[in-house]
Amino acid sequence: MNYFSALATGVIPNPTPTIPAEADGLLLVLNWASGIGLVLGVLGVIIVGIGMVIQLQRGEGAQAIGKLGWVLLGCIIITGAAGIVRAFV
């Protein structure tokens, strides 16, 4: 069934994705990468927080807010990676 015949009949195919058994290794790597990314994100927030404390004592604390925003944006992208990819595929 091609695109035009699906439009003419009003039938829209709804395939259900299945993960093949051979993808177990890939899923393990993806899970590890996601976990490591989240741990590094938390570490990044802690490092930025320490930098903010040091910069606040010097009187220049507002510059660290931008760094915190970038770290949090990275964490959001890491946690939402599956949803982002699913939206485009």
C-alpha positions in Angstrom: 0.0 0.0 0.0 1.5 3.2 -1.1 1.0 6.7 0.4 -1.7 7.8 -2.1 -3.8 4.7 -1.8 -3.6 5.0 2.0 -4.9 8.5 1.8 -7.7 7.5 -0.6 -9.0 4.7 1.6 -8.5 6.5 4.9 -6.3 3.7 6.3 -3.2 5.0 8.0 -0.8 2.2 8.9 0.4 2.1 12.5 3.5 -0.1 12.7 4.6 -1.2 16.1 8.4 -1.1 16.5 10.1 -4.3 17.9 13.6 -4.6 19.1 15.5 -7.5 17.5 17.3 -9.9 19.8 20.6 -9.0 18.2 20.3 -5.4 19.6 20.9 -6.4 23.2 24.6 -5.3 23.1 23.6 -2.0 21.6 21.0 -1.4 24.2 23.5 -2.2 26.9 25.9 0.4 25.4 23.1 3.0 25.2 22.0 2.4 28.8 25.6 2.8 30.0 26.1 6.0 27.9 22.9 7.4 29.3 23.9 6.6 32.9 27.4 8.0 32.5 26.0 11.1 30.9 23.6 11.7 33.8 26.4 11.1 36.4 28.6 13.6 34.5 25.6 16.1 34.4 25.2 15.9 38.2 29.0 16.3 38.6 28.8 19.3 36.3 26.1 20.9 38.4 28.2 20.3 41.5 31.3 21.8 39.9 29.4 24.9 38.7 27.9 25.2 42.2 31.4 25.2 43.8 32.5 27.8 41.2 29.5 30.0 42.0 30.4 29.9 45.7 34.0 30.9 44.9 32.9 33.6 42.5 30.3 35.0 44.9 33.0 35.5 47.5 35.0 37.5 44.9 31.9 39.5 43.9 31.5 38.1 40.4 28.8 35.4 40.9 26.5 36.3 38.1 28.8 34.9 35.5 28.4 31.4 36.7 24.6 31.4 36.1 25.2 31.1 32.4 27.4 28.0 32.9 24.8 26.5 35.1 22.2 27.0 32.3 24.4 25.2 29.8 25.0 22.3 32.2 21.3 22.0 32.9 20.5 22.2 29.1 22.9 19.3 28.6 21.2 17.3 31.3 17.8 17.9 29.7 19.1 16.8 26.3 20.6 13.6 27.8 17.4 12.7 29.6 15.2 13.6 26.7 17.4 12.0 24.0 15.0 9.1 23.3 12.0 11.4 23.0 13.9 13.8 20.7 14.9 11.0 18.4 11.4 9.5 18.4 10.0 12.9 17.4 12.2 13.0 14.3 12.0 9.4 13.2 
